[in-house]
Amino acid sequence: MAKLVMPDGAPPPLDGVRAVEIASGLATAYSARLLAQSGVEVIRIEPPGGDAIRQAGPFKDDRTDLDGGGLHRLLNAGKRSVALDVTTAEGAVALEPLLRGSALLLASWRTPCALPLSEPEKMRARFPDTTFVSISEFGIDGPNASHEADSHIIEALAGNSYVSGNPDREPLSSGVELADYFGGVVGWISSLAALAEARAGERPGFVDVSMHETLTMTDDHNLSVYLGIGGVRRRFYSRILPGYPSDIFACKDGHIAFVTAGPGGRDFAGNISKLIEQPELAAHPLLADVSQRVVRWEEFDELIRPWFESHTSREIFVRTGELDLGFGQVASVPDLLDDDHLEDRGYWRAEVDANGEPTGGVLPGPAGRFTESPMLIGPEAPALGEANALLAEASEDGQPAAPRAATRREPPSGRLRYFEGIRVVDLSRGWTGSLAGRLLSELGADVVKVEYARPPHSSIGPAYFTARQASKRSCALNLRTPEGRELMLRLLERADVFVENFPPRVTRGLHLTYPEIVDRCPRLVMCSIAGFGQSGPNGERSAVGMTMEAASGPAAVTGYPGEPPLKTGQTWVDPFTGLHGVGSIIAALMRREVTGRGQRIDVSMQESTVPTLAPYLADYLLNGRLHGGNGNRRPGMVRGAYPCAGEDEWVSISLRSYPEWEAFCRATGHEAWLSDFRFASAEARTRHHDEIDALIADWTRERSKWEVTELLQAAGAPAAGVLKADEILLDRHLRTREFFDPVHVDDLGPVPLQRYFPPKFDGRGFPTRNPVPPFGEHTAEALMEVGLSEAEAREAAGSQGLVAPSLGWWDPDVVAARDAEFADYAQLGSILRFDADFLEKVRIP
């Protein structure tokens, strides 16, 4: 195992802030864990017998130990624990003084509690100095607000499942609980934004975070293909369009993600022929012609397979790094624990007790590394009820001395007052950094997108670019010239935040590294996002979400039982990391208020994503057990995707407990299953899952997914249709909650665009601010704002020598190329169908 690193001694981004977490599941626990890492004192309120996280294990040698469960140790490190039954009036009364002295309450509005969690106005009246951040499955209102769900159900509704898996098999959920982790990180951002807004005198009372919306926000690829051509993507070995390959390949000792991101991918034929040591194949149609590769992918696989199978994943990883290709090893838990790169970066931290002494346990490090205020890691997760004395102390203290929050006033823009006046310079490309820029803009910041080129429309469609770059201003600068770089520095001198997501060599080449700019920009918060971070043996490697889903571990636990690993059909690691970047930026801005100094934040896609492996990591550390993909199943649950009436129609069902199993059996008219010895216990149902699957499929295939969902949800059994792109865009619950905004997209007109920050603050959402502006539209304007005269700014803007691409989405040559490409995908089966009336079908009235 790699060497362990003790927590840093410098102060964290936040201190002097208290939050109460009422145990409400994985998403809330992860959100509170991120707050604890940020320096917030988190007091966790749990039932006297422990909550579901404590009870979940895994336990050493499978012997229950509520203080030693692996999931508890990973998710609750750095917190305090109060054992209290808040479902009783007495428990609620005991909690009130503690809650009044806390800036935040984290829970779900659905959590059983004697406090009126489902009535935000009553909570605000009772606790005017506390912001209640509710993280729930579907939010507090809308048609599905009361529906039962877990990540499997939400992945079906968000479009992830339909494009993940093999074409002749059932759709797949990820091996990690995506909806919970996305809900958790957005809950963290929301909590930090609420704290920041309170500092501006505008404390929010209620923040409504929907896990469904936070995951659907990441569905750029599916939605953009539909909005561009009316094509409905479906699962085809979890491949991403366009092009091929984007698969996981077997090699001598494991598997590797074949990803051609990075400069080396521009000469695919030349570099792949070098990789497999057959340079004579550089002109081979399967290497030189992507359309041939797409259609004849099995022949391509046969061509390269012998070389892959004769080389280890490490050998391939090293060689592709030399060729600047974004390949990623499919890392298992032991691979990650022994990873030289993570060791060099000191990622794995020693679990310590309250006195700072090592316990022998291991904890993942933070997603972001701060130069001035490192995130906290420990101490170890608390014993149940170890902080019960805090209840008496809070009661004796009475009301806190801090003044009450000011009466809420709506800021002029409808955004958050704290972010008005914050300027962000966004130099990022792709998704991770671009997401951070758009989200900060929609919170209220002024985001200037610095562009030195704008790519022509991808065959995915113009909505793909719009989703990342909406809500910003555009400033075109040629950073390869001394004049362009000086103008960039002028922008940074007046900025609060600088976001970029390049391998470190790119910012070095542009002379825009933090050490090179900090003297001129001492208050600047610079957030650098990269696949493997800014240091270490892999720091210079190119990487994208497909790379990092493999290299961070989730691909190793995703797939059909007993079969090779699969990634999902979405590049979800990109937005997941970008969200961690946003939270880190807000924390650093708040720290700047104390120190007067900015700092650099190093956000690694790998290190952001590893914590999603929590149960697998814990079981390996405690018991040495190694897990692979298990389809849609989880131990002790009846969980799967089942065929329904219609073409490629499916429903996801997740029965997590005996009451839900009973509700399912009675609702479907199968009461006899309740007395069947094969299904008498959770363990028995797990052993006989194949038989249960066959029985359920016989019932579902005669019904529509809508009928199954309505029947089962009415009975209290979690179920949802596996949705396609058009169904997501028309989803009644999402439209009721105004998740989509009508945004003008060049060549398409107004289309429904998902919000990148879907939570609501006191019922108010954060819609898209503006469409993508024309290339360089705000160059002169931005330069005048940093001190250039109008004449100087216009001259500088006109001298950059940069132009936008001229071909539009409906240019005949573009249409012909696109039609030919997507005809190939339809022939293969990775496109289910094309809708001719797609724009009218999904238009928002």
C-alpha positions in Angstrom: 0.0 0.0 0.0 1.1 3.5 -0.7 2.6 5.6 2.1 0.0 7.6 4.1 0.1 11.3 4.7 -1.1 13.0 7.8 -3.5 16.0 7.6 -2.0 19.4 6.9 -1.6 21.8 9.8 -2.7 25.0 8.0 -6.3 26.3 8.7 -9.1 25.0 6.4 -11.1 27.3 4.1 -13.9 27.8 6.7 -13.9 27.9 10.4 -16.2 29.1 13.2 -19.2 27.6 11.3 -21.5 24.9 12.7 -23.8 22.7 10.7 -26.3 20.1 11.9 -26.8 17.0 9.8 -29.9 15.0 10.5 -29.0 11.6 9.1 -30.8 11.3 5.8 -28.9 8.9 3.6 -25.8 8.8 1.5 -26.3 12.1 -0.4 -26.7 14.1 2.8 -23.8 12.3 4.5 -21.4 13.0 1.5 -22.5 16.7 1.4 -21.8 17.0 5.2 -18.5 15.2 4.7 -17.4 17.8 2.2 -18.4 20.6 4.6 -16.4 18.9 7.4 -13.4 18.9 5.0 -14.0 22.6 4.4 -13.6 23.3 8.1 -17.2 23.4 9.2 -18.1 21.8 12.5 -20.6 19.1 11.5 -22.8 17.6 14.2 -24.5 14.5 13.0 -27.9 13.6 14.6 -28.5 9.9 14.4 -31.2 7.5 15.9 -30.1 5.8 19.1 -29.5 2.6 17.2 -27.5 4.3 14.5 -28.6 5.3 11.0 -28.5 3.4 7.7 -25.0 4.5 6.9 -23.7 3.1 10.2 -25.7 -0.1 9.8 -24.7 -0.7 6.2 -21.2 -1.9 7.0 -19.2 -3.5 5.6 -17.9 -4.7 8.9 -14.6 -6.4 9.8 -15.2 -10.2 9.4 -18.9 -9.3 8.8 -19.4 -8.8 12.5 -21.6 -5.8 13.2 -19.8 -2.9 14.8 -21.7 0.3 14.6 -18.6 2.4 15.3 -16.4 0.5 12.9 -18.5 0.1 9.7 -16.5 0.9 6.6 -19.1 3.3 5.0 -19.5 5.1 8.3 -15.7 5.6 8.6 -15.3 7.0 5.1 -18.4 9.3 5.0 -18.5 10.5 8.6 -14.8 11.2 9.4 -14.4 14.7 10.9 -17.9 14.9 12.2 -19.4 14.7 15.7 -22.3 12.4 16.6 -25.4 13.0 18.7 -27.7 10.0 19.3 -31.2 11.4 19.5 -34.7 10.2 18.3 -35.9 13.3 16.5 -39.1 11.6 15.5 -40.4 12.3 19.0 -41.5 15.7 20.3 -39.0 15.3 23.1 -36.2 14.7 20.7 -37.1 17.7 18.6 -37.2 20.0 21.7 -33.8 18.7 22.7 -32.4 19.5 19.3 -33.8 23.0 18.9 -31.1 24.9 21.0 -28.3 23.2 19.0 -30.0 24.0 15.7 -30.5 27.6 16.7 -26.8 28.0 17.1 -26.0 26.5 13.7 -25.7 28.2 10.4 -26.8 25.2 8.4 -29.2 22.2 8.7 -28.6 19.4 6.2 -31.4 16.8 5.9 -34.1 15.8 3.5 -37.5 17.4 3.7 -38.8 13.7 3.7 -36.7 12.6 6.7 -39.0 11.4 9.5 -38.8 14.1 12.2 -41.0 15.9 14.7 -39.7 19.2 13.3 -41.7 20.5 10.3 -39.1 19.7 7.7 -41.7 19.5 5.0 -42.9 23.0 5.7 -40.0 25.4 5.0 -41.8 28.6 6.1 -42.4 27.1 9.5 -38.8 26.0 9.7 -37.6 29.5 8.8 -39.9 31.1 11.4 -38.6 28.8 14.0 -34.9 29.0 13.0 -34.4 32.3 11.3 -30.6 32.2 11.5 -30.3 28.7 10.1 -30.4 27.7 6.4 -32.1 24.4 5.8 -30.5 22.6 2.9 -32.7 19.8 1.9 -31.3 17.1 -0.4 -34.0 14.8 -1.6 -34.7 12.5 -4.5 -37.0 14.8 -6.5 -37.2 18.1 -4.6 -40.0 19.3 -2.4 -42.6 19.9 -5.1 -43.7 18.6 -8.5 -45.6 15.5 -9.6 -42.9 13.1 -8.4 -42.0 14.8 -5.1 -43.3 11.9 -3.0 -41.9 9.1 -5.3 -39.6 6.5 -3.8 -36.2 6.2 -5.4 -32.5 5.3 -5.1 -29.7 6.0 -7.5 -30.8 3.1 -9.8 -34.2 4.7 -10.2 -32.8 8.2 -10.7 -30.2 7.0 -13.3 -33.1 5.5 -15.3 -35.0 8.8 -15.2 -31.9 10.9 -16.0 -31.0 9.0 -19.1 -27.8 7.4 -17.9 -29.1 3.8 -17.9 -30.6 3.8 -21.4 -27.2 4.5 -23.0 -25.2 2.2 -20.7 -24.6 -1.5 -21.4 -24.8 -3.8 -24.4 -27.4 -3.5 -27.2 -28.8 -7.0 -26.7 -28.9 -6.7 -22.9 -30.8 -4.8 -20.2 -29.7 -1.2 -19.5 -27.1 -0.7 -16.8 -26.8 1.6 -13.8 -23.3 2.5 -12.7 -21.6 0.4 -10.1 -21.4 3.5 -7.9 -24.4 5.5 -6.5 -24.2 8.4 -9.0 -27.3 10.2 -8.0 -26.3 10.3 -4.3 -22.8 11.6 -5.0 -24.1 14.2 -7.4 -26.8 15.3 -5.0 -24.1 15.4 -2.2 -21.7 17.6 -4.1 -24.4 20.0 -5.3 -25.7 20.1 -1.7 -22.2 21.1 -0.6 -22.1 23.9 -3.2 -25.5 25.0 -2.1 -24.5 25.1 1.5 -21.4 27.2 0.8 -23.4 29.5 -1.4 -25.9 30.0 1.4 -23.2 30.7 3.9 -21.7 33.3 1.4 -25.1 34.9 0.9 -25.6 35.2 4.6 -22.3 37.1 4.8 -23.9 39.5 2.2 -26.8 40.0 4.7 -29.2 37.8 2.7 -29.4 34.4 4.6 -31.6 31.9 2.6 -34.1 30.1 4.6 -34.6 26.9 2.5 -32.5 25.4 -0.3 -34.2 22.7 -2.3 -31.7 20.2 -3.9 -33.1 17.5 -6.2 -30.9 14.5 -6.8 -32.9 13.8 -10.0 -32.1 17.3 -11.4 -28.4 17.2 -10.4 -27.9 14.0 -12.3 -30.1 15.0 -15.3 -28.0 18.2 -15.6 -25.1 16.0 -16.8 -27.0 14.5 -19.7 -25.5 16.9 -22.2 -24.6 14.2 -24.8 -28.0 12.5 -25.1 -30.0 15.7 -25.1 -27.7 17.5 -27.6 -27.9 14.6 -30.1 -31.6 14.8 -29.9 -31.8 18.6 -30.1 -29.3 18.6 -33.1 -30.7 15.9 -35.3 -33.7 14.3 -33.5 -31.6 11.1 -32.9 -32.4 9.0 -29.9 -29.1 7.4 -28.6 -29.3 4.0 -27.1 -26.7 1.8 -25.4 -24.1 0.2 -27.7 -21.4 -1.2 -25.4 -21.6 2.2 -23.5 -19.9 3.9 -26.4 -19.9 7.7 -26.8 -20.7 9.3 -30.1 -19.1 10.3 -32.4 -16.3 8.1 -33.5 -14.8 4.9 -32.4 -13.2 3.5 -30.3 -14.3 4.7 -26.8 -14.3 1.2 -25.3 -12.6 -0.8 -22.6 -10.2 -3.3 -24.1 -8.7 -6.4 -22.5 -4.9 -6.5 -22.2 -2.4 -9.0 -20.7 -3.2 -8.4 -17.1 -6.5 -6.5 -17.0 -8.3 -3.8 -19.0 -7.6 -0.4 -20.3 -9.9 2.4 -21.6 -9.1 3.1 -25.2 -9.5 6.9 -25.4 -8.0 9.1 -28.0 -8.4 12.4 -26.3 -5.3 14.7 -26.3 -3.1 16.0 -29.1 -2.0 12.5 -30.0 -5.6 11.7 -31.2 -5.3 14.2 -34.0 -3.1 11.8 -35.8 -5.0 8.7 -34.9 -3.7 6.4 -37.6 -0.1 7.4 -37.2 -0.1 7.1 -33.4 -2.1 4.0 -33.1 0.1 2.3 -35.7 3.1 3.3 -33.6 1.4 2.1 -30.5 0.9 -1.4 -31.8 4.3 -1.4 -33.4 3.1 -1.7 -37.0 3.8 1.7 -38.6 3.0 0.2 -42.0 -0.7 0.2 -41.0 -0.9 4.0 -40.8 -2.7 4.1 -44.2 -5.0 1.1 -43.3 -8.6 2.2 -43.8 -9.5 1.0 -40.3 -7.0 3.4 -38.8 -7.2 6.2 -41.3 -10.9 6.4 -41.9 -13.2 6.9 -38.8 -16.3 6.0 -40.8 -14.7 2.6 -41.7 -13.8 2.1 -38.0 -17.3 2.9 -36.8 -19.0 0.4 -39.2 -16.2 -2.3 -39.1 -15.4 -1.9 -35.4 -15.1 -5.7 -34.9 -12.5 -5.9 -37.6 -10.6 -3.0 -36.0 -10.7 -4.8 -32.6 -9.3 -8.0 -34.2 -6.5 -5.9 -35.8 -5.3 -4.4 -32.6 -6.2 -7.1 -30.1 -3.1 -9.3 -30.4 -0.9 -6.4 -29.4 -3.1 -5.4 -26.5 -3.3 -8.9 -25.2 0.5 -9.2 -25.2 1.1 -6.0 -23.1 0.2 -5.1 -19.6 -2.1 -2.2 -18.8 0.8 -0.4 -17.3 2.9 -0.8 -20.4 0.1 0.5 -22.6 -0.6 3.4 -20.2 3.1 4.5 -20.3 3.4 4.1 -24.1 0.1 6.1 -24.8 1.4 8.8 -22.5 4.4 9.2 -24.7 2.1 9.4 -27.7 -0.1 11.9 -25.8 -3.2 9.7 -26.0 -5.7 9.9 -23.2 -5.9 6.2 -22.3 -6.7 5.1 -18.8 -6.0 1.9 -16.8 -9.1 0.3 -15.4 -8.1 0.6 -11.8 -9.3 -1.7 -9.0 -9.3 -0.7 -5.4 -5.9 -2.4 -4.7 -4.5 -0.7 -7.9 -5.5 2.7 -6.5 -4.1 1.9 -3.1 -0.7 1.0 -4.7 -0.8 3.7 -7.3 2.6 5.5 -7.7 0.9 8.7 -8.8 -1.5 8.9 -5.9 1.4 8.1 -3.6 3.5 10.9 -5.0 0.6 13.3 -4.5 0.0 12.1 -0.9 -3.6 11.3 -1.7 -4.1 8.5 0.8 -4.3 9.9 4.3 -3.9 8.3 7.7 -7.1 8.0 9.7 -6.4 9.5 13.1 -8.2 9.6 16.4 -9.3 12.7 18.3 -5.7 13.1 19.7 -4.2 13.0 16.2 -2.8 9.4 16.6 -3.0 7.1 13.6 -5.7 4.3 14.0 -4.3 2.2 11.2 -7.1 3.1 8.9 -7.0 4.9 5.5 -9.0 7.8 4.2 -9.1 9.3 0.7 -7.8 12.8 0.4 -9.8 15.9 -0.8 -10.8 16.6 -4.4 -9.1 20.0 -4.2 -5.7 21.0 -2.9 -5.5 24.6 -1.6 -2.2 26.4 -1.4 -3.3 28.6 1.6 -6.0 26.7 3.4 -5.9 22.9 2.9 -9.0 20.8 3.3 -9.3 18.7 6.5 -9.4 14.9 6.4 -10.1 13.7 10.0 -10.3 12.9 12.8 -11.9 9.4 12.5 -15.6 9.0 12.3 -17.3 9.4 15.7 -18.6 6.8 18.1 -22.4 6.8 18.2 -23.5 9.5 20.6 -20.0 10.7 21.6 -21.1 14.3 21.4 -24.5 14.1 23.3 -23.2 16.5 25.8 -23.5 19.2 23.2 -27.3 19.1 23.6 -27.0 20.2 27.3 -24.4 22.8 26.4 -26.5 24.3 23.7 -29.5 24.4 26.0 -27.5 26.2 28.7 -26.2 28.7 26.2 -29.7 29.6 25.0 -30.0 31.9 21.9 -26.6 32.7 20.2 -25.3 36.2 20.5 -25.0 36.6 16.7 -27.4 39.1 15.2 -30.4 37.9 13.2 -30.2 37.8 9.5 -31.5 40.9 7.6 -34.9 40.8 6.0 -34.4 39.2 2.6 -34.2 41.5 -0.3 -34.1 40.2 -3.9 -30.9 41.3 -5.6 -31.5 43.3 -8.8 -30.5 40.4 -11.1 -32.4 37.7 -9.2 -29.1 36.0 -8.5 -27.2 35.7 -5.2 -26.0 39.0 -3.9 -22.6 37.6 -2.7 -21.6 36.8 -6.3 -22.6 40.1 -7.8 -19.3 41.9 -8.4 -17.4 38.6 -8.6 -15.6 38.4 -11.9 -14.5 35.1 -13.3 -12.1 34.6 -16.2 -12.8 31.2 -17.8 -10.0 29.8 -20.0 -11.2 26.3 -19.9 -12.1 23.9 -22.8 -14.3 20.9 -22.8 -16.6 20.3 -19.8 -15.1 20.4 -16.4 -13.9 24.0 -16.2 -16.6 25.2 -18.6 -19.3 23.9 -16.2 -17.7 25.7 -13.3 -17.8 29.0 -15.3 -21.4 28.6 -16.3 -22.6 27.6 -12.9 -20.8 30.6 -11.2 -22.4 32.9 -13.7 -25.8 31.6 -12.9 -25.2 32.2 -9.2 -24.5 35.8 -10.1 -20.8 36.2 -11.1 -19.7 38.0 -14.3 -18.0 35.3 -16.3 -15.7 36.3 -19.2 -15.0 33.4 -21.5 -11.5 33.9 -23.0 -11.4 32.2 -26.4 -8.6 31.9 -28.8 -10.5 29.6 -31.1 -14.0 28.3 -31.4 -14.4 24.8 -32.8 -16.9 24.2 -35.6 -20.1 22.4 -34.5 -19.4 18.8 -33.4 -21.6 16.3 -35.1 -23.3 16.0 -31.7 -25.0 19.3 -32.4 -24.8 23.0 -31.4 -26.7 22.5 -28.2 -23.7 20.6 -26.9 -21.5 23.8 -27.0 -24.3 26.0 -25.8 -24.9 23.9 -22.6 -21.3 24.5 -21.6 -20.8 28.1 -22.7 -24.2 29.8 -22.1 -24.5 32.6 -19.5 -21.0 34.0 -20.3 -19.4 36.9 -22.2 -16.9 36.1 -25.0 -13.5 37.7 -25.2 -11.2 36.6 -28.0 -7.5 36.9 -27.3 -4.5 35.4 -29.0 -2.5 34.1 -26.0 0.4 32.9 -28.2 1.5 36.5 -28.7 3.1 38.8 -26.0 0.3 41.3 -26.6 -2.5 38.8 -26.1 -0.9 37.5 -22.9 -0.5 41.0 -21.5 -4.2 41.6 -22.2 -5.0 38.4 -20.4 -3.0 39.5 -17.4 -4.9 42.8 -17.4 -8.1 40.8 -17.2 -6.7 38.6 -14.4 -5.6 41.7 -12.4 -9.2 42.8 -12.1 -10.6 39.3 -11.7 -11.5 37.3 -8.6 -11.4 33.8 -10.1 -9.4 32.2 -12.9 -10.6 28.8 -14.1 -8.7 26.5 -16.5 -8.6 22.8 -17.1 -5.5 22.0 -19.1 -2.6 19.7 -18.3 0.0 21.8 -16.5 2.3 22.0 -19.6 -0.3 24.1 -21.4 -0.4 26.9 -18.8 3.4 26.7 -18.6 3.5 27.3 -22.3 1.2 30.3 -22.0 3.1 31.6 -19.0 -0.1 31.6 -17.0 0.9 29.4 -14.1 0.0 30.6 -10.6 3.6 31.4 -9.6 3.9 33.5 -12.8 0.8 35.6 -12.1 0.4 35.7 -8.4 2.6 38.8 -7.9 0.3 40.8 -10.2 -2.9 39.1 -9.0 -2.4 38.5 -5.2 -6.2 38.3 -4.6 -6.9 35.9 -7.4 -8.4 32.5 -6.8 -7.0 30.2 -9.5 -8.7 26.8 -10.0 -6.8 24.4 -12.1 -8.7 21.2 -13.1 -6.9 18.3 -14.8 -7.3 14.5 -15.1 -4.5 13.6 -12.7 -4.0 17.0 -11.0 -1.1 19.4 -11.4 1.7 17.2 -10.1 2.9 13.7 -9.9 4.1 11.1 -12.5 0.8 11.3 -14.5 0.2 15.1 -14.1 1.0 15.9 -17.7 -1.2 13.3 -19.2 -4.2 14.3 -21.3 -7.5 13.0 -19.9 -11.3 13.2 -20.3 -14.2 11.7 -18.4 -13.9 8.4 -20.2 -10.3 8.2 -19.1 -11.0 8.9 -15.5 -14.0 6.7 -15.1 -11.6 3.9 -15.7 -8.5 5.4 -13.9 -10.6 6.3 -10.8 -12.2 2.9 -10.3 -15.9 3.1 -11.1 -15.5 1.2 -14.4 -14.0 -1.7 -12.5 -17.3 -2.2 -10.5 -19.6 -1.5 -13.5 -20.8 -4.2 -15.8 -22.8 -7.4 -16.1 -22.1 -10.1 -13.4 -19.0 -12.1 -14.2 -18.2 -10.2 -17.3 -15.5 -7.6 -18.2 -15.8 -4.1 -16.9 -17.8 -1.4 -18.7 -17.9 2.3 -18.4 -21.2 4.0 -18.5 -22.5 5.7 -21.7 -22.1 9.2 -20.2 -18.9 11.1 -19.4 -20.1 11.9 -15.9 -16.7 12.3 -14.3 -16.3 15.6 -16.2 -19.2 17.4 -14.5 -18.7 15.6 -11.2 -15.2 17.1 -11.0 -16.3 20.5 -12.3 -18.8 20.6 -9.4 -16.0 19.9 -6.9 -14.1 22.8 -8.5 -17.1 25.2 -8.0 -17.4 24.3 -4.3 -13.6 24.7 -3.8 -13.8 28.2 -5.5 -16.6 29.4 -3.2 -14.7 28.1 -0.2 -11.5 29.9 -1.3 -13.4 33.2 -1.9 -14.8 33.0 1.6 -11.3 32.4 3.0 -10.0 35.4 1.1 -12.4 37.6 3.2 -10.3 36.6 6.2 -6.8 36.6 4.7 -7.1 39.2 1.9 -5.2 36.7 -0.3 -6.2 34.5 -3.1 -4.8 31.0 -3.7 -4.4 28.2 -6.2 -6.7 25.2 -6.1 -5.5 22.0 -7.7 -8.6 19.8 -8.6 -7.9 16.3 -9.8 -10.6 14.3 -11.7 -9.1 11.1 -10.3 -9.1 12.3 -6.7 -12.6 13.8 -7.0 -14.0 10.5 -8.2 -12.3 7.8 -6.0 -14.6 8.5 -3.0 -17.5 7.2 -5.0 -16.0 3.7 -4.4 -16.6 4.0 -0.6 -18.3 0.6 0.0 -15.8 -1.3 -2.3 -12.8 0.5 -0.7 -14.1 -0.2 2.8 -14.7 -3.9 2.1 -11.3 -4.3 0.6 -9.6 -2.6 3.5 -11.5 -4.4 6.2 -11.9 -7.9 4.6 -9.7 -8.1 1.5 -12.7 -8.6 -0.7 -12.5 -7.4 -4.3 -15.6 -6.6 -6.2 -16.4 -6.4 -9.9 -19.5 -5.4 -11.8 -22.8 -6.9 -10.6 -25.2 -5.6 -13.1 -27.9 -3.5 -11.5 -27.9 -5.5 -8.3 -27.0 -4.6 -4.8 -26.7 -7.1 -1.8 -30.0 -7.6 0.0 -32.1 -5.9 -2.6 -34.3 -6.9 -5.5 -32.9 -4.4 -8.2 -32.9 -4.6 -11.9 -34.1 -3.3 -15.3 -37.0 -5.2 -16.8 -38.5 -5.3 -20.4 -41.8 -3.6 -21.0 -44.2 -3.5 -23.9 -42.8 -1.6 -26.9 -39.5 -1.3 -28.7 -36.5 -1.3 -26.4 -38.8 -0.2 -23.5 -37.6 -0.9 -19.9 -38.5 -0.1 -16.3 -36.1 0.0 -13.4 -37.3 -1.4 -10.1 -35.4 -1.3 -6.8 -36.9 -3.0 -3.7 -34.6 -2.1 -0.8 -36.5 -3.7 2.1 -39.1 -6.2 3.1 -41.9 -3.6 3.2 -41.1 -2.6 -0.4 -40.9 -6.2 -1.5 -44.2 -6.9 0.1 -45.7 -3.8 -1.5 -44.5 -4.9 -4.9 -45.9 -8.4 -4.5 -49.3 -7.2 -3.4 -49.5 -4.5 -6.0 -48.7 -6.9 -8.8 -51.0 -9.7 -7.6 -48.2 -12.0 -6.6 -48.9 -12.5 -2.9 -47.8 -16.1 -3.3 -44.2 -14.9 -3.6 -44.4 -13.7 0.0 -44.6 -17.2 1.3 -42.2 -18.7 -1.2 -39.2 -20.0 0.8 -36.8 -18.9 -2.0 -37.7 -15.3 -1.3 -38.2 -15.4 2.5 -35.3 -13.2 3.5 -33.0 -10.5 1.9 -30.2 -13.1 1.7 -32.6 -15.6 0.1 -33.8 -13.1 -2.4 -30.2 -12.3 -3.3 -29.4 -16.0 -3.8 -32.4 -16.4 -6.0 -32.2 -13.1 -7.9 -32.1 -14.7 -11.3 -35.4 -16.5 -10.6 -37.0 -13.3 -9.3 -35.8 -11.4 -12.4 -37.4 -13.9 -14.7 -40.7 -13.7 -12.8 -40.7 -9.9 -12.8 -39.9 -9.8 -16.5 -42.8 -12.0 -17.3 -45.1 -9.5 -15.6 -43.5 -6.3 -16.9 -43.2 -7.2 -20.6 -47.0 -7.2 -20.9 -47.3 -3.6 -19.6 -45.9 -0.2 -20.5 -43.2 1.3 -18.4 -45.6 4.2 -17.5 -48.2 1.7 -16.2 -45.7 -0.2 -14.1 -44.2 3.0 -12.6 -47.6 4.4 -11.7 -48.8 1.2 -10.1 -45.7 0.5 -8.1 -45.1 4.1 -6.9 -48.7 4.2 -5.7 -48.0 1.2 -3.6 -44.7 2.6 -2.2 -42.4 0.4 -4.3 -39.6 2.3 -6.1 -39.9 2.1 -9.9 -39.3 4.3 -12.9 -39.2 4.1 -16.7 -35.8 4.0 -18.3 -36.1 7.3 -20.2 -34.8 8.2 -23.7 -33.6 11.7 -24.6 -36.9 13.0 -25.9 -38.8 11.6 -22.9 -36.4 13.5 -20.6 -36.9 16.8 -22.5 -40.7 16.3 -22.1 -40.6 15.0 -18.5 -43.6 16.5 -16.6 -41.8 16.7 -13.3 -38.7 18.5 -14.7 -40.9 20.9 -16.7 -43.1 21.6 -13.7 -40.0 22.5 -11.7 -38.6 24.7 -14.5 -35.5 22.6 -14.9 -35.3 23.6 -18.6 -35.0 27.1 -19.9 -35.9 28.1 -23.5 -32.5 29.3 -24.8 -31.7 30.4 -28.3 -29.2 28.2 -30.0 -27.7 29.3 -33.3 -29.2 27.3 -36.2 -31.8 25.7 -34.0 -33.8 28.6 -32.4 -35.1 28.3 -28.9 -34.5 24.9 -27.4 -35.0 23.5 -23.8 -31.6 23.8 -22.1 -31.0 22.2 -18.7 -29.9 24.4 -15.8 -26.4 23.8 -14.6 -27.4 24.9 -11.0 -30.9 23.4 -10.5 -31.4 24.0 -6.7 -33.9 26.6 -5.6 -33.2 29.1 -2.8 -36.5 30.0 -1.1 -38.4 28.8 -4.1 -36.2 30.8 -6.6 -34.2 29.1 -9.3 -31.2 30.2 -11.3 -32.1 30.2 -15.0 -29.7 30.5 -17.9 -28.6 34.1 -18.3 -28.0 34.4 -22.0 -27.3 32.3 -25.1 -23.7 31.8 -26.3 -22.6 35.1 -27.6 -20.9 35.6 -31.0 -17.2 34.8 -30.9 -15.3 37.7 -29.3 -18.4 39.9 -29.0 -17.3 41.4 -25.7 -13.6 41.7 -26.3 -13.5 45.5 -26.5 -16.0 45.8 -23.7 -14.0 43.6 -21.3 -10.7 45.4 -22.2 -12.3 48.8 -21.5 -13.4 47.5 -18.1 -9.7 46.8 -17.1 -8.5 50.3 -18.1 -8.0 50.5 -21.8 -9.6 53.5 -23.6 -12.3 52.7 -26.1 -10.0 53.3 -29.0 -7.3 51.1 -27.5 -9.7 48.4 -26.7 -11.2 48.3 -30.2 -7.8 48.3 -31.7 -6.6 45.5 -29.5 -9.7 43.5 -30.2 -9.3 43.9 -33.9 -5.6 43.0 -33.9 -5.9 39.5 -32.4 -6.1 37.8 -35.8 -8.8 35.4 -34.5 -11.9 34.4 -36.5 -14.8 32.2 -35.8 -15.7 29.2 -38.0 -17.9 30.0 -40.8 -19.8 26.8 -41.5 -23.3 26.6 -39.9 -25.2 23.5 -38.7 -27.4 23.5 -41.9 -24.6 24.2 -44.4 -25.1 21.5 -47.2 -21.6 20.1 -46.7 -22.1 19.8 -42.9 -25.5 18.2 -43.3 -24.2 15.7 -45.9 -21.3 14.6 -43.6 -23.5 14.4 -40.6 -26.2 12.4 -42.3 -23.6 9.9 -43.5 -22.1 9.6 -40.1 -25.4 9.1 -38.3 -26.6 6.7 -40.9 -23.7 4.5 -39.8 -24.7 4.7 -36.2 -28.3 3.9 -37.0 -27.2 0.9 -39.0 -25.2 -0.4 -36.1 -28.0 0.2 -33.6 -26.5 2.9 -31.4 -29.2 5.3 -32.6 -32.7 3.9 -32.0 -34.6 6.3 -34.3 -34.7 9.8 -35.8 -37.7 12.1 -35.1 -38.4 14.5 -38.0 -40.4 16.9 -35.8 -37.9 16.9 -32.9 -37.7 20.7 -32.4 -41.4 21.2 -32.3 -41.9 18.2 -30.2 -39.8 19.5 -27.3 -40.3 23.2 -27.7 -41.2 25.0 -24.4 -44.5 26.9 -24.9 
